[in-house]
Each structure stands twice: as structure tokens, then as C-alpha cells.
């Protein structure tokens, strides 16, 4: 069985790759194909077509995407919608053209309306306005879901989508401005502790609530969904046809998250909010009941995951090998 993992150098793709490699080492007859961005530009239709026709994978896992936090999404909306639309359209269509019948694409919880009822169920898709700060990215991710649904309906293939909550863990992007909230805070609190600062200011009011899932849990869930028998998957996802939520089912306020990160990094000063900065969506908690019924639950508690992530951050910082 030949697997192509698109985005294997990213946080999620890397975690999925590690799990597939572990399966192969355990004796499963698995061949894994990867390409870096310099080797294959997924935004190029011709390049992706040539790659798919040459490699002919049995399974495609689409974990490649242009991602970022509130500031990056708000600053570069054109790149976020264009790059992600091109990646999804090229990979999904060219996989189909090459005879791939099994595909898993990874989306995002930002596909749901800003004011969606909490916890957000799969049925909430397209029921209201999106969060303005990441609307272009969300629209691209919704298009990916609909691509999978459409190819399933018209051609009878088995293309599935998983919608993760906020992810974190080894391999994350720790850029202080371009990353998501958890790694950005971790880096800022780490630097504040190292410099002996007595205050860290966080964006917004601190009241928004977010759900966080360790990337190793996400990788496990992705392969769990991919491996489900078609009738089992279809019975639990209809009428949505292709997408399912992945999360831990619990959320915390940004202020509480900041407190946990301060504890993990050893910062002992004040945590102050800047309400002039945007909060983003008030709350984002996933309804993961469908996935729970299928038999999967997250296993890594947030505090344990934060300690694991900080240890990885310190190791990579010492090696000068942080992704940012």
C-alpha cells in the first residue's frame, strides 16, 4: 500500500508520517512517498499532475496548507485563500485522475460560523457568517470539503475530511507574530522568563475560549478515520458525506491558557490583557460525539501536552532548529 503524505514537514503531516513509519517498522507492508515544497509545488497543476501520474499512490493524505494566526490571516488574506484553494484543487483532482480512490484531507474548525452554537457540530457548516479575521482561509477549507463531497457523489470514490480543533505540539510554528495563539504565547512567556520581565501582555480580553488538541492525538485520529470501513464511516457522517470533527471536547479561556503556559515556562510575573487587539471568535469548541461513537477519544491532557511541547521547544531552540 503506497501512501502519499502531502505536507509531511508541517506539524500535522510530520506527526502522521511518524505514525505511518511506526506501522511500517511494525511489519505492515507500507510504502511512503513524500515531497518537500522545493521538490513539488502543490499550487502548480502541471507539477501535481506529473507527480500523481508517476507515483500512482493508493492513498493520499492531504495535510499541506498555508496556515497562521489572526495577524497572518488578517494581513495576507489573498495568499491564504489562493494558496489553499490551489493546493486542494490540484491534489484532490489529480489524485482522482491518477486513480486514487482513498483520500483524507485535513481542514480546520474555522469552517464553522462565528456565532455557531457550542459545541459546534458538523451540521453547523454553512449556517451563518464566518469569523471575518480568517474568512478567506475558512472559505478555502470549506471548498476542500465540498470537493471531496462532490467527487464522492459523482465518481463513487472514498474521499474523507477531518476538521481538527486548534492543534499544538512538536513541529509547531513558534513565530511571535505569524503563529497560532498557543505557540506564540509559549515563545513570549519563555522569552519573558529568560529576560526576567515582570509582565506579559496578551492580545484581546482573555475571555475567548479555545479547545486544544495535541498533534499526536490528531495523527492518531486521522489514521483512525482513514482506516474505518466505508459503511461505518458513511453511517456516522451522513448527510455530511465527507467531514467529521476531531477534538478533545473541552475548552479553556485564553487567560487560563496563558496561566498554564506561564507555569510551564517558569514565568512568575503579571499577565495583562490588551482589549484594543481583536479577540477573534468568542468560543470554538467542537462537538466530537460522532467520532466518539466510532470509538476514538483524545488521550493527552492539555497540561501534559504543554510540558511535552515546551520540552521540544527548548530542545529545538538549543539546536537553532525552530520552525518560524
C-alpha angles and dihedrals in degrees: 000000000000117000123194112201111196111201096023092157093058124088097261097034090050092052092049090048091053091053093049090049089051090052090050092049088051089060106268112143095243130151115194124204123193137168129191120227090257089055097043128019104207090197089065112088094199094049093049092046092052092046095050094045091050100043100034096196120200094216131026123201110193107203096142118111144135104253139174146141132273095289095048093046092048094046100044107031094146093055092046095054098037099045094046094046091051094047093050096043094048098044097043097044097041091047088055092046089053092053099258109157099176122060136156121196125190119222135169141255089242088083088084125086118272091242098038116149112264128274091037114231127201089253091065091077112121094001097117149356119309127235104278096220093064103020096121092053092045092051090053091051091048088052089055091055091049092048090056092045092049095049090047092052098043102035106023095237124145106243114160134187130206120199110206126198119231108319130207140165143089112355095031124142110254099186107143093228108021100045132084122271101268100050091038090054092044092055093045094049091046092052092045091052092048092049094044094239118171097212141039119191117209127199120262130355098312089235102104113104125223137183118223129200125190112241092235089059089049092052091050092049093048094056090042090057092042091053096049115116110256094244092050092049094045093048091056100041106043131147087026092058098195120022137071134176123248121196145110096258095236132094139192134200118258089243091054090047090052089052092052092048091048089054094048094047095043097245110155102177134096125297112215129185126224105208091185088076121077121268096201118208111003094229137002115187121152125224100227097174093115093055091043090055089054090057108261129116133167114259107187115086115221096245092050090047092051091053091048092049093047091051089053090047092052092048094050092042090055089051093045088237104122119139109232 
